[in-house]
Amino acid sequence: MESAYCVATPDGVILAVRVIPRARKHEIAGTREGALLVRLAAPPVEGAANDALIELLADRLGVPRRAVRIVSGWRSRQKRVAVTGVTTDQVLALL
């Protein structure tokens, strides 16, 4: 089963993510415009928000940090994130 923000790949999934930095806390806040909405307390400075995003997704999905990488949008609020070792069903159940 696929959703608007989660697409299967041969080795895992690609997530469409919309990041809101400098929030009160790290949280996954549903979806917005076909992307997973993630609020991060970290500022978008020197990759801090990107690191926080990777850590949050790895923790929620139960995978090591090395299994989560930002494919595109490193300096944007709109990102594509690859997660290896999970299926779309697992992602939808855990997020």
Secondary structure, DSSP 8 states (H G I E B T S, - for coil): ---SSEEEETTEEEEEEEEE-S-SS-EEEEEETTEEEEE-SS-SSTTHHHHHHHHHHHHHHT--GGGEEEEE-TTSSEEEEEEES--HHHHHHH-
